[in-house]
């Protein structure tokens, strides 16, 4: 593989960082020569060991202003309980439940949902047509979220609402001027997402009630109303359901462990995290694969898992983790005071800026998994992300697609594309 092919991939991928936050990511690039650099009360943490140390050894205030936990709490819960702001027994319990549903068997169950979707979305490639991978990632992520939460909501509506909630709230924790009325916008977006997920939780249990004819008639009317709204929604947003699949708005038996029976804020947080990381990661990874000419590796069953892990490492869907120190300590040899802000640069810690993706000689899990965090608060969706990307690469490999159009999403919570269209190579 020639260095110029990876250079082309890097140039394109760099656009998603500079398009949304040119000053911030310009600063991070300029300071990455040191493992840790202090600027006033903020520490920029770039080094691998320092990054891991900050996440696993330094006490962190997970509800402090300017952190992911605080943004999630403000937008989605108000009084906590959204995983990112939790500690102790509560956090471990929710993480165990979510991690259990995202284990090997859980991910295999979810694959049944997204594989027909891939075939349907990518079918135009065989006829020389274009496919927008952002639209694909949006419906895929919404489908997975609805299946994971036991929700019958429209996947595209859920994905759009989750993206709006993230853009209005989670993105506000990054350094820089705050947008006017940002909190009100975040509350509205979160309310819309909660309404989509909550309305289904209200309909589904009622539709299963046994007993009187009155309850059965009400359930039938509610189900028909939900199906009608689903049809109207898919017509508006262009998400065409597979006729062979169950109508996503049709009431169905919820898993006993589904968050539909638990806290709505936690369910909304799962939706926000899953949708936004998927929509950011998949198109960027595919664009890199196309620009660097890696389709031979993507088509090789033995190399594909390593390639997927490497692409996730270099694209780093969540490149920056904002945290606040809860106590004095040391990170990378630099003293830290309680209340100091830490900007943990995941993509630099994982060496995404200096080490090209290599399926033949991949980085070890201890390095590549850093883009998902580290320690007790690492993202439990790492396996899901890797399997999803591997399946997307497998479905695209026969077409060896090239990027035809790419437009940065300047308003998204995470660096990504607003449009990323591909066409099969001639």
C-alpha positions in Angstrom: 0.0 0.0 0.0 1.5 3.3 -1.0 1.7 6.1 1.5 -0.1 8.5 -0.9 -3.3 6.5 -0.7 -3.5 6.8 3.1 -2.5 10.5 2.7 -5.6 11.0 0.5 -7.8 9.3 3.1 -6.3 11.4 5.9 -6.9 14.6 4.0 -10.6 13.8 3.4 -11.1 12.7 7.0 -9.4 15.8 8.4 -12.2 17.8 6.9 -14.8 16.5 9.4 -12.7 17.9 12.3 -11.8 21.3 10.7 -15.3 21.7 9.3 -17.1 21.8 12.7 -14.5 23.0 15.1 -11.5 24.4 13.3 -10.0 26.4 16.2 -10.4 23.5 18.7 -9.0 20.8 16.6 -6.3 23.1 15.2 -5.2 23.7 18.8 -5.2 20.0 19.6 -3.1 19.2 16.5 -0.6 22.0 17.5 -0.2 20.7 21.0 0.0 17.0 20.4 3.8 16.9 20.6 3.6 16.6 24.4 1.7 13.8 26.3 0.1 16.5 28.5 0.0 20.2 28.1 -1.6 22.7 30.6 -3.3 25.9 29.4 -4.5 27.7 32.5 -7.0 25.5 34.3 -7.2 23.0 31.3 -5.0 20.0 30.6 -4.8 18.7 27.1 -4.1 15.0 27.4 -2.7 13.4 24.2 -0.4 10.6 25.4 -1.5 7.0 25.5 -0.4 6.3 29.1 -1.6 9.7 30.3 -5.0 9.2 28.7 -5.4 5.8 30.3 -4.2 7.1 33.6 -6.7 10.0 33.6 -9.6 7.6 33.0 -8.6 4.8 35.4 -6.7 6.4 38.2 -7.7 10.0 38.6 -11.0 10.7 40.5 -13.4 12.4 38.0 -16.4 14.6 38.7 -19.0 13.1 36.3 -21.6 15.9 36.9 -19.3 18.9 36.6 -20.2 21.7 34.2 -18.6 21.1 30.9 -18.6 17.3 31.0 -20.5 14.7 28.9 -22.3 13.6 32.1 -23.5 17.1 32.9 -24.7 17.7 29.4 -26.6 14.4 29.4 -28.1 15.0 32.8 -29.2 18.5 31.9 -30.8 17.5 28.6 -32.2 14.1 29.2 -32.9 13.6 32.9 -32.6 16.7 35.0 -31.8 14.7 38.2 -29.3 12.1 36.9 -29.4 8.4 36.0 -28.3 8.5 32.4 -25.2 6.3 32.7 -22.7 9.0 31.8 -23.3 10.9 35.1 -23.4 7.8 37.3 -21.0 6.3 39.8 -20.9 3.3 42.1 -23.6 0.6 42.4 -26.1 2.4 40.2 -23.5 2.8 37.4 -22.3 -0.8 37.6 -25.8 -2.2 37.5 -26.9 -0.2 34.5 -23.6 -1.0 32.7 -24.0 -4.7 33.4 -27.5 -4.7 32.0 -26.5 -2.8 28.8 -23.3 -4.8 28.3 -25.2 -8.0 28.6 -27.5 -7.0 25.8 -24.5 -6.0 23.7 -22.5 -9.3 24.2 -21.9 -11.8 21.5 -25.3 -13.4 21.5 -27.1 -10.0 21.7 -25.1 -8.6 18.8 -25.9 -11.7 16.7 -29.6 -11.0 17.4 -29.2 -7.4 16.2 -27.5 -8.5 13.0 -30.7 -10.2 11.9 -32.2 -6.7 11.9 -29.5 -4.8 10.0 -28.4 -7.3 7.3 -31.6 -7.1 5.2 -31.4 -3.3 5.6 -27.9 -3.4 4.1 -29.0 -5.4 1.1 -31.9 -3.0 0.5 -29.9 0.2 0.8 -26.9 -1.0 -1.3 -29.0 -2.5 -4.1 -28.7 0.7 -6.3 -24.9 0.1 -6.6 -25.4 -2.9 -8.8 -27.2 -0.7 -11.3 -24.6 2.1 -11.3 -26.5 4.2 -8.8 -25.3 6.2 -5.9 -25.8 5.4 -2.2 -25.6 7.9 0.6 -23.9 6.1 3.5 -25.1 8.7 6.0 -28.7 7.8 5.3 -27.8 4.2 5.5 -26.0 4.7 8.9 -29.0 6.7 10.2 -31.6 4.0 9.5 -29.2 1.2 10.6 -28.6 3.0 13.9 -32.2 3.7 14.5 -33.1 0.1 13.7 -30.6 -1.2 16.2 -31.7 1.3 18.9 -35.4 0.3 18.5 -34.5 -3.4 18.6 -32.3 -2.9 21.6 -34.9 -0.9 23.5 -37.8 -3.0 22.5 -39.4 0.0 20.8 -41.8 0.0 17.9 -41.0 3.6 17.0 -40.0 4.5 13.4 -36.2 4.0 13.2 -35.5 7.1 11.1 -37.5 9.3 13.4 -35.7 8.0 16.4 -32.3 8.5 14.7 -33.1 12.1 13.6 -34.4 13.0 17.1 -31.3 11.5 18.7 -29.1 13.5 16.4 -31.0 16.7 17.2 -30.8 16.0 20.9 -27.0 15.5 20.8 -26.4 18.5 18.6 -28.4 20.7 20.9 -27.0 19.4 24.2 -24.0 17.1 24.2 -22.1 19.2 21.7 -22.4 22.2 24.1 -19.8 20.8 26.5 -17.0 21.4 24.0 -14.9 24.6 24.6 -16.1 27.7 22.9 -19.0 30.2 23.0 -22.4 28.9 24.0 -25.2 29.2 21.5 -28.1 31.5 22.6 -31.0 29.5 24.1 -29.1 26.3 23.8 -30.6 24.8 26.9 -34.2 25.4 25.7 -33.3 23.9 22.3 -31.8 20.9 24.1 -34.9 20.4 26.2 -37.1 20.5 23.1 -35.0 18.0 21.3 -34.8 15.7 24.3 -38.5 15.9 24.7 -39.1 14.9 21.2 -36.9 11.9 21.5 -38.5 10.9 24.8 -41.9 11.2 23.3 -41.0 8.9 20.4 -39.6 6.3 22.8 -42.2 6.9 25.5 -45.3 6.7 23.3 -44.4 3.3 22.2 -43.9 2.1 25.8 -47.4 3.3 26.5 -49.0 1.6 23.5 -47.2 -1.8 23.6 -48.2 -2.9 27.1 -51.8 -1.9 26.5 -51.9 -3.7 23.2 -51.0 -6.9 25.1 -53.7 -6.6 27.7 -56.1 -9.6 27.9 -59.6 -9.4 29.2 -62.4 -7.2 28.1 -63.4 -6.5 24.5 -63.0 -2.8 25.3 -59.3 -3.1 26.0 -58.8 -5.2 22.9 -60.6 -2.6 20.7 -58.5 0.2 22.2 -55.3 -1.7 21.5 -56.3 -2.3 17.9 -57.1 1.4 17.4 -53.8 2.4 19.0 -51.8 -0.1 16.9 -53.5 1.2 13.7 -52.8 4.8 14.6 -49.1 3.9 15.2 -48.9 2.1 11.9 -50.4 5.1 10.1 -47.9 7.5 11.7 -45.1 5.1 10.7 -46.3 5.2 7.1 -46.5 9.0 7.1 -43.1 9.2 8.7 -41.3 6.9 6.3 -42.9 8.8 3.4 -41.5 12.1 4.7 -38.0 10.8 5.4 -37.5 8.3 2.6 -37.0 5.3 4.8 -38.7 2.6 2.8 -39.6 -0.5 5.0 -38.8 -4.0 3.7 -42.2 -5.6 3.0 -40.9 -8.9 4.4 -40.2 -7.3 7.7 -42.5 -6.6 10.6 -44.0 -3.1 10.6 -41.8 -1.3 13.1 -44.9 0.5 14.5 -46.8 -2.7 15.1 -47.0 -3.6 18.9 -44.8 -6.5 19.6 -43.7 -8.4 22.7 -41.0 -6.4 24.5 -38.1 -8.3 26.1 -38.5 -8.5 29.8 -35.2 -6.7 30.3 -35.9 -3.9 27.7 -35.4 -0.3 28.9 -39.0 0.2 28.0 -39.8 -1.1 31.5 -37.0 1.0 33.0 -36.0 4.6 33.2 -36.9 6.7 30.1 -33.8 8.9 30.5 -31.5 6.0 30.3 -33.2 4.7 27.2 -32.9 8.1 25.6 -29.2 8.2 26.5 -28.7 4.8 24.9 -30.4 6.1 21.7 -28.3 9.3 21.6 -25.0 7.5 22.1 -25.7 4.7 19.7 -27.1 6.8 16.9 -24.5 9.6 16.9 -21.5 7.3 17.1 -22.8 5.1 14.3 -23.7 8.0 12.0 -20.3 9.5 12.6 -18.2 6.3 12.4 -19.6 4.2 9.5 -19.4 6.8 6.6 -16.0 8.0 7.7 -14.6 4.5 7.9 -16.0 3.6 4.5 -14.6 6.7 3.0 -11.1 5.9 4.3 -11.4 2.4 3.0 -12.3 3.7 -0.5 -9.7 6.4 -0.6 -6.9 4.1 0.6 -7.9 1.3 -1.7 -8.5 -1.3 1.0 -11.4 -3.2 -0.6 -9.3 -6.4 -1.1 -8.8 -6.5 2.7 -12.5 -5.7 3.3 -13.4 -8.7 1.1 -11.1 -11.1 2.9 -13.0 -12.8 5.8 -9.8 -13.4 7.7 -8.6 -9.7 7.5 -12.0 -8.0 7.7 -12.3 -8.0 11.6 -8.8 -6.5 12.0 -9.5 -3.9 9.2 -12.8 -2.9 11.0 -11.0 -2.4 14.3 -8.2 -0.4 12.6 -10.7 1.9 10.8 -12.5 2.5 14.0 -9.2 3.4 15.7 -8.1 5.9 13.0 -11.4 7.6 12.6 -12.2 7.8 16.3 -15.9 8.6 16.2 -15.6 10.3 19.7 -12.2 11.9 19.3 -12.4 14.1 22.4 -13.6 13.2 26.0 -14.1 16.3 28.2 -13.7 15.5 31.9 -13.2 17.4 35.2 -10.9 16.3 38.0 -12.7 15.6 41.3 -9.5 15.6 43.4 -5.8 16.4 43.2 -3.6 14.0 41.4 -1.1 13.5 38.6 -1.6 12.7 34.9 1.4 11.9 32.7 3.7 13.5 35.3 1.7 16.8 35.3 0.1 17.9 38.6 -3.7 18.1 38.5 -5.9 20.1 40.9 -9.4 19.4 41.8 -11.7 21.3 39.4 -9.2 21.3 36.5 -10.7 20.5 33.2 -9.2 17.7 31.1 -9.6 17.3 27.4 -8.7 13.7 26.7 -7.8 13.3 23.1 -8.9 9.8 22.3 -7.6 9.8 18.7 -4.1 10.8 19.7 -4.0 8.3 22.6 -4.9 5.6 20.0 -2.2 6.9 17.7 -4.7 7.6 15.0 -2.7 10.7 13.9 0.5 8.8 13.2 -0.3 5.1 12.6 -2.2 4.1 9.4 -4.7 1.3 9.5 -3.1 -2.0 8.8 -5.1 -5.2 8.7 -2.0 -7.3 8.4 -0.3 -5.7 11.4 -3.1 -4.1 13.5 -2.6 -2.3 16.8 -3.3 -4.4 19.8 -6.7 -4.2 21.6 -5.1 -2.2 24.5 -4.4 0.6 22.0 -7.2 0.3 19.5 -10.0 0.1 22.2 -8.9 3.5 23.7 -11.2 5.2 21.2 -14.0 3.6 23.3 -12.6 4.9 26.6 -10.9 2.9 29.3 -11.6 1.3 32.7 -15.0 1.1 34.4 -16.5 3.8 32.1 -15.4 2.4 28.7 -18.1 2.2 26.1 -20.0 -1.1 26.2 -20.9 -0.8 22.5 -17.4 -1.6 21.2 -18.3 -5.1 20.0 -21.5 -3.8 18.3 -19.5 -1.1 16.5 -16.9 -3.5 15.2 -19.4 -6.1 14.0 -21.6 -3.4 12.3 -18.7 -2.0 10.4 -17.4 -5.4 9.4 -20.8 -6.3 8.0 -21.0 -2.9 6.1 -17.5 -3.5 4.6 -18.4 -7.1 3.6 -21.5 -5.8 1.8 -19.7 -3.1 0.0 -16.5 -5.0 -0.9 -17.9 -6.6 -4.1 -18.7 -3.2 -5.5 -15.3 -1.6 -4.6 -17.1 1.7 -4.3 -15.5 5.2 -4.7 -16.6 8.4 -3.0 -18.5 10.6 -5.4 -19.8 13.3 -3.0 -18.9 14.4 0.5 -20.3 17.2 2.6 -19.3 17.9 6.2 -22.0 18.1 8.9 -21.0 21.3 10.6 -23.8 21.1 13.2 -23.4 17.5 14.4 -22.4 16.5 17.9 -19.5 14.4 16.6 -17.3 15.1 13.6 -18.9 13.5 10.6 -20.4 13.8 7.1 -23.8 15.3 6.3 -23.6 13.5 3.0 -21.2 10.8 1.9 -22.2 9.2 -1.4 -20.5 6.3 -3.1 -20.8 4.5 -6.5 -19.5 1.2 -7.6 -16.1 1.4 -9.4 -16.5 1.1 -13.2 
